Amino acid sequence: MVGPKRHLVVDCLGLVLAVAATAASVQDRDAAVRLLQRLRTMYFSLRLVWADGGYAGRLVGWSAEDFHLTLEIVKRSDDTTGFVVLPRRRVVERHSAG
């Protein structure tokens, strides 16, 4: 992948809460650490964040321990084929087409 990568946090209506841009070579989980830190300082009452599979792994435990923030990974089912609309994904993906 070449060029910048955008990481967005939106509310359930699709309004942007926080955004970060990184080089394409930066892992999603690494970019999310700083983004979640910023998000927590701006929105201290936030308790749940939905994210796609690129943000899975240590980040889930880290966000729970350090920020008392539940990071719920929305994953595609292994037994599905073709395009499938995943819960909550459409909210942020409206911003990605630009």
N, C-alpha and C positions, 0 to 999 in steps of 0.2 A: 504494500500500500504506500502511496506517495502523497505528500501534502499534509495539511493539518487534520486532526481528528477532533470532533466536538463531543463534549460530555455535557449533557443537559440534565437538570433536575427541574421537573415541572410539578405543579399541584394537580389534583384530580380533574381540574377543568382545562389543563394544558397551559396554564400561565407559568412563565419561566420564573423559577426561584433562584437558580444559580447556574452558571455556565463556566466551562473551562475549555481551553483549546490547547492541544498538545501536538507534538510531532507524531506522525503515524506509527513510529517505532515504539512509542510509550505504551506499555501494557495498560489495559482498561483499569485493572485493579489498582495500579500505582497512581494513576491520575485521579481515581476516586478518593484516595486518602485525603488529599488536599481539598478536593471539592466537598467532601463530607465534613471536614473540619470547618470550612467556611460556612457551609449550610447550617451546622449546629450553632455557630455563633450568631447567625442572623435569625434563625428560627428555633429558639431553645425549647419550644413545646412540641416540636416534631417528634414522632415516635416510630413511624413506619415509612420505609422507602422500598419501592418495588424496583428491581433492576433485572437486566437480562443476564444470560449465562456468562458473558464476558467478565462480569464482576463477581463471580462465585469464588469460593476458596477462603483463604485467611481473612479476607476483608469482612466476611459475615461475622466471624467471631470478634474481630477487632472493633467493629462498629458497635457491637453489643456491649463489649467490656468497657471501652473507652468513652463511648457517648451514650450508652443506654438507648441505642437506636436499633430497631429491628430492620435488618436488610433482608428482604424476602426476594429470592431469585425466582423469576418467572421463566420456567424452562419449557422447551418444546418436548413433546412426548417422543420417545424413541420409536414408537410404532406408527407414527404418522408419516405420510409422504406428501410432497407438494406443498403449496402455500396453505398455512393455517394461521388464522388470527389468534394471537395469544392474549390472554387477559391483561389489560393495562398497557400493552405495548403501543396501541394505536394513539394514545394520548401524547407520548413523546415523539413518535414517528412523524406526526404532522409537521414538526419543526425541522426534521432532517432533510426534507426535500427542497433544499434551497440553495 
